[in-house]
Each structure stands twice: as structure tokens, then as C-alpha cells.
Amino acid sequence: MILPDIAAFVATLPRSGGIAGLDLGDKTIGVALSDLRRMVATPVEVIRREKFTLDATRLLTLLTARGATGIILGLPLNMDGSEGPRVQSTRAFARNLEKLTPLPITFWDERLSTVAAERALLEADTSRKGRKEVIDKVAASYILQGALDRMAYMAARQDDP
């Protein structure tokens, strides 16, 4: 089921369990997963895209093995907030994935996630070849961490009297 926002997404989740973050590219899918308490996003894998059914099978096998309870897809909005062709492609991927899994799916604004990931890898003195191999899963972890931070903020606000 595709949910319109992070609040609706959180409402469908069990109290604990990891969440997957995805950075969907033309050639790869970066995958990150949170810990069970949903505090920290960790880069996990880069899936080389072939065709949707193979990509989805590999992704869902990974998420099932890791016990994921939901999926957050990075939404590649334009800098002005408008939606371009990549957003439509991401939404189509989500609609197709929704048919194959009962996991709730939502979107998170991914603007500048790849830039932030690239900067972090440069600061860590990662070689150009090394950056190329991990950039997508690191970007996925930035996307997921942003959503996790928002979820934690929402929970804290809910707990305040």
C-alpha cells in the first residue's frame, strides 16, 4: 500500500522493526536499512538494475531476509519542488512494487541526498572508484535517515503533554 505521507506511513507500521530506504536510479537501486528501533540508517547494498521483475525479486528477498516492515522511496523532486520525469518513474516503480508486497510504501524528498553522500565520502577520503561503488547505498541511507529523524520528531511531539 502506498501512503501519501510519513504520518500515514508510521500509523501502519508495527511498534518496532527495520525500515528500508531506497535510492532509485536508472542503473542501480541503493538500499539502506534501519535498526529495529528505527534510529540509525545503514547502507546495505547496491542492486544493479536489469528489469523490474528481477530487480523487485532481489529487493524483496533482501527486505524479507532483513525483516523490513516498510519501504521509503527517495522522491527526486526538482530543486523548485516540482515533479519531473524521474518522479513519475519513481511513482511507477512504487505502484508496480505495491502489487508484489504487503509492506507499506511512502516517499521522502531526496533533493541533495546524493550531494550529501558524495561530500561525506570525499571527507572520508574515499577513492573515486570506491565512491562510485557505494554512492547509491550511502544516498539511500541519507534518504532513510531523514525520514527516521522526522519520525522521531513526530513521536517526541506526540509524547509531549
Order of alpha helices (4+ residues) and beta strands (2+ residues): alpha-beta-beta-beta-alpha-beta-alpha-beta-alpha-alpha
